[in-house]
Every structure is written in C-alpha cells, then in structure tokens.
Amino acid sequence: MTVNKNTAFAALTGVMALAGTAPATAYETGDWLVRGRVIVVDPREDSGSIKSGGTPIAGSGAGLDSSVVPEVDFTYMLTPSWGLELILASSEHDAYGTGSVAGLGKLFDARTLPPTLTVQYHFNTNGTVRPYAGIGLNYTLFFNEDATSDFKTAMGGKADVELDDSWGLAANVGVDYAINKDWFINADVKYIDMDTEATIKTNALGRLKVDVDIDPWVYGIGIGRRF
C-alpha cells in the first residue's frame, strides 16, 4: 500500500494553523494523556533465504506490505516532564515471495499485536507546542497466519504457517500541539526492532523456514486529551 506521508503531515500543519493560539497549561504529575491516531506501519524488512529442509533456496526471500490502522496509546506522567506510554494497535500484513520465488506472489497474511512501552521525556510542557522523545521495549504477537489458496496448491495442497513472537527495542519522537488546556493534536514517528522466523509446513517442499527482520517505521497522526 502506497501512502503519501508528506500529505498527511501537511494536513496536520493546516489543522494546527487553524487552531490558533492555545492557552498554555503545564502537564502535572499524575496526568493521563490519551491519544487516538491513524498510523501507517511501514516494514523495512530484510529477509534471509527461504530454507527447505535446512537447505537455502538460491536467491529466495520474503517481503511484507504496509498497513494503515487505528492506534490508541496511554501516557502516565510520572513528573511534569517524564512519562510512561503504552501503545496499543493491531495491523495485518501480506507476505509475498521475492527474488527467485517472486512468481509465487502472495504467500500468506498475518496479524500483529505489538504492545510497546516507552519512557518519554516531554519538552516545553507549559507551552503550546510540546515535543517529546522516548525509548522502550516492544513485544509482538503474531496470530491469524493464513496461507493463500494458490500457495497451498503450489505446495501440494498444504501450507501451515507459524510465526515466532518477537521482543525488541522501540523508540519514538513526536509532538503535541495544544488546542486548549485539555485537548491537543498529535503527530508521532516510531521505530520498532521486530524480528521473526516463519515456519511453513508443506507437502511439496517439506518444512520451509525463513528469518525476517521486519523493523517497521510507524507514522501516526491524531488527537488526544489530558485527564
């Protein structure tokens, strides 16, 4: 899926301009910040060769497409500047053959559930424009793996897919733009270290395995409220 990120952030800039000058009310210890965003999950995958029975298939690999989904996150302010953010979303991705197996097309699809916890520092918390940066940990659960009918046929009528779960580091930068003392507009960019091994049990080629470094960039735009 092709997404014009410049257009999205240009739209955010326009909304910010229309909001005018908002009264500055500093964040306080114990505040909750709740945001709803639309995000683009854009994998930057780097795949190893697909292995059949432990033997690499020369020139083969696997890739993933992008996904646009809603996201909700919750930030608890430990101090007026330091916060803990929990990011919740679920995205669906198509996996396809690359290189020497590109002719197989789409292999399977799968969903991800990647809860991510970051420790953030918020700048200028009594101002209208409030940037922040964070670093933390991600756990990704893969589920609903489902091979396509064409791939199953090509594999002798069977292609049972399983993806290993992933642990990795995560980092994000973003900005909140105050509309009033409680409501704000948000833009956010995240990088997630996400790796998995796919195992596909087939009739034609036995057990297939491939390691994929997914490592997505996640671009978000939305609105939030302080409680």
C-alpha positions as CSV (number, residue, x, y, z in Angstrom):
1,M,0.0,0.0,0.0
2,T,1.4,3.4,-1.0
3,V,0.9,6.2,1.5
4,N,1.8,9.9,0.9
5,K,3.3,10.8,4.3
6,N,4.0,14.4,3.2
7,T,0.3,14.9,2.5
8,A,-0.6,13.6,6.0
9,F,1.8,15.9,7.8
10,A,0.8,18.9,5.6
11,A,-2.8,18.3,6.7
12,L,-1.6,18.3,10.3
13,T,0.1,21.6,9.8
14,G,-3.0,23.1,8.4
15,V,-5.1,22.0,11.3
16,M,-2.6,23.4,13.7
17,A,-2.7,26.7,12.0
18,L,-6.5,26.8,12.2
19,A,-6.4,26.1,15.9
20,G,-4.8,29.4,16.7
21,T,-3.0,30.3,19.9
22,A,-4.0,28.0,22.7
23,P,-3.7,28.8,26.4
24,A,-0.6,27.1,27.9
25,T,-1.4,24.7,30.9
26,A,1.6,22.7,32.1
27,Y,1.4,18.9,32.4
28,E,1.3,17.8,36.1
29,T,2.4,14.6,37.9
30,G,-0.4,12.1,37.7
31,D,-1.9,13.4,34.5
32,W,-3.1,10.8,31.9
33,L,-2.7,11.6,28.2
34,V,-4.9,9.5,25.9
35,R,-4.4,9.7,22.2
36,G,-6.2,8.2,19.2
37,R,-4.2,8.0,15.9
38,V,-4.3,6.7,12.4
39,I,-1.0,5.0,11.8
40,V,1.0,3.7,8.8
41,V,3.0,0.6,9.7
42,D,5.8,0.5,7.1
43,P,8.1,-2.5,7.3
44,R,11.7,-2.2,6.3
45,E,12.2,-5.9,6.1
46,D,15.4,-7.7,5.4
47,S,14.9,-11.4,4.7
48,G,17.2,-14.3,4.7
49,S,16.9,-17.1,2.1
50,I,13.9,-19.5,2.4
51,K,15.2,-22.8,3.5
52,S,13.7,-26.2,2.5
53,G,14.8,-29.0,4.9
54,G,17.6,-26.7,6.0
55,T,18.9,-26.1,2.5
56,P,18.6,-22.5,1.3
57,I,16.7,-21.9,-2.0
58,A,19.1,-19.8,-4.0
59,G,18.1,-16.2,-4.5
60,S,14.8,-16.6,-2.5
61,G,13.3,-14.3,0.1
62,A,10.2,-12.9,1.6
63,G,8.7,-9.4,2.0
64,L,5.8,-7.7,3.7
65,D,3.4,-4.9,2.7
66,S,2.4,-1.7,4.7
67,S,-0.8,-1.4,6.7
68,V,-2.9,1.6,7.8
69,V,-4.8,1.0,11.1
70,P,-6.1,2.9,14.2
71,E,-4.0,3.1,17.3
72,V,-4.7,4.1,20.9
73,D,-2.0,5.0,23.5
74,F,-2.0,5.9,27.1
75,T,0.7,8.1,28.8
76,Y,1.0,8.4,32.6
77,M,3.1,11.4,33.7
78,L,5.5,10.4,36.4
79,T,6.6,14.1,36.7
80,P,5.6,17.1,34.7
81,S,8.3,16.1,32.1
82,W,8.7,12.3,32.4
83,G,6.0,9.9,31.2
84,L,5.4,6.2,30.5
85,E,3.5,5.5,27.3
86,L,1.8,2.2,26.4
87,I,1.0,1.9,22.7
88,L,-1.8,-0.5,21.5
89,A,-2.6,-1.4,17.9
90,S,-3.1,-4.4,15.6
91,S,-2.1,-4.5,12.0
92,E,-2.5,-7.0,9.2
93,H,0.2,-7.7,6.6
94,D,0.6,-9.7,3.4
95,A,3.7,-11.7,2.9
96,Y,5.0,-12.4,-0.6
97,G,7.8,-14.2,-2.3
98,T,10.8,-12.2,-3.5
99,G,13.8,-13.0,-5.7
100,S,13.8,-16.5,-7.2
101,V,10.3,-17.2,-5.7
102,A,8.7,-13.9,-6.6
103,G,6.5,-15.9,-9.1
104,L,4.6,-17.4,-6.1
105,G,3.1,-14.0,-5.4
106,K,1.3,-13.6,-2.0
107,L,2.2,-16.4,0.3
108,F,0.1,-15.7,3.4
109,D,-1.2,-12.9,5.6
110,A,-0.9,-12.5,9.4
111,R,-1.9,-10.1,12.1
112,T,0.3,-8.5,14.7
113,L,-0.4,-7.3,18.2
114,P,2.7,-5.3,19.2
115,P,2.2,-3.6,22.7
116,T,5.0,-1.2,23.2
117,L,6.1,0.6,26.4
118,T,8.3,3.6,26.2
119,V,9.8,6.0,28.8
120,Q,9.4,9.6,27.4
121,Y,10.8,13.0,28.1
122,H,8.4,15.8,27.3
123,F,9.8,19.3,26.4
124,N,8.2,22.7,26.9
125,T,5.3,21.2,28.8
126,N,3.8,24.6,29.7
127,G,3.8,25.7,26.0
128,T,1.5,25.2,23.1
129,V,4.0,23.0,21.1
130,R,5.2,20.2,23.2
131,P,7.8,17.8,21.6
132,Y,8.8,14.5,23.2
133,A,11.1,11.6,22.7
134,G,11.1,8.1,24.2
135,I,12.8,4.7,24.2
136,G,11.4,1.4,25.4
137,L,10.5,-2.2,24.7
138,N,8.2,-3.9,22.2
139,Y,6.7,-7.4,22.3
140,T,5.0,-8.6,19.1
141,L,2.5,-11.4,19.0
142,F,1.8,-12.8,15.5
143,F,-1.6,-14.5,15.0
144,N,-4.2,-15.5,12.4
145,E,-1.5,-16.7,10.0
146,D,-3.3,-17.9,6.9
147,A,-1.7,-19.2,3.6
148,T,-3.4,-18.3,0.3
149,S,-5.2,-21.0,-1.6
150,D,-2.8,-20.5,-4.6
151,F,0.2,-21.0,-2.3
152,K,-1.3,-24.1,-0.7
153,T,-2.0,-25.5,-4.2
154,A,1.6,-24.8,-5.3
155,M,2.9,-26.6,-2.1
156,G,0.9,-29.8,-2.8
157,G,-2.3,-28.8,-1.0
158,K,-0.7,-27.9,2.4
159,A,0.9,-24.7,3.7
160,D,0.6,-24.4,7.5
161,V,2.2,-21.1,8.6
162,E,3.5,-20.2,12.1
163,L,5.4,-17.0,13.0
164,D,7.6,-16.7,16.1
165,D,6.8,-13.9,18.5
166,S,9.3,-11.1,18.8
167,W,11.0,-8.9,21.6
168,G,12.9,-5.8,20.6
169,L,13.7,-2.2,21.4
170,A,11.5,0.7,20.3
171,A,12.0,4.5,20.0
172,N,9.7,7.3,19.2
173,V,9.6,11.1,18.7
174,G,6.5,13.2,18.5
175,V,4.8,16.5,19.2
176,D,1.6,17.5,21.0
177,Y,0.0,20.8,19.9
178,A,-2.4,22.2,22.4
179,I,-5.8,23.3,21.2
180,N,-6.9,24.2,24.8
181,K,-5.9,23.1,28.3
182,D,-7.1,19.5,27.8
183,W,-7.3,18.7,24.1
184,F,-4.3,18.5,21.7
185,I,-3.3,17.4,18.2
186,N,-0.5,14.8,17.9
187,A,2.0,13.6,15.3
188,D,4.4,10.7,16.1
189,V,7.0,8.6,14.5
190,K,8.2,5.3,15.9
191,Y,10.8,2.7,15.1
192,I,10.4,-0.9,16.3
193,D,13.0,-3.6,16.3
194,M,10.8,-6.6,15.2
195,D,12.2,-9.9,14.0
196,T,10.5,-13.3,13.4
197,E,11.1,-16.7,11.9
198,A,8.4,-18.1,9.7
199,T,7.9,-21.9,9.6
200,I,5.7,-23.3,6.8
201,K,4.8,-27.0,6.7
202,T,4.1,-28.1,3.2
203,N,3.6,-31.4,1.2
204,A,5.7,-30.4,-1.8
205,L,8.9,-29.0,-0.1
206,G,8.6,-30.2,3.5
207,R,9.3,-27.7,6.2
208,L,10.2,-24.2,5.0
209,K,11.8,-21.6,7.2
210,V,12.8,-18.0,6.7
211,D,14.1,-15.3,9.0
212,V,12.7,-11.8,8.5
213,D,13.9,-8.6,10.2
214,I,10.7,-6.6,9.9
215,D,11.8,-3.4,11.7
216,P,8.9,-1.1,10.8
217,W,8.7,2.7,10.9
218,V,5.3,3.7,12.2
219,Y,3.9,7.2,11.3
220,G,0.9,8.5,13.2
221,I,-1.4,11.5,13.3
222,G,-4.3,12.0,15.6
223,I,-5.9,13.8,18.6
224,G,-5.5,13.5,22.3
225,R,-6.9,14.5,25.6
226,R,-5.5,15.1,29.1
227,F,-7.3,13.7,32.1
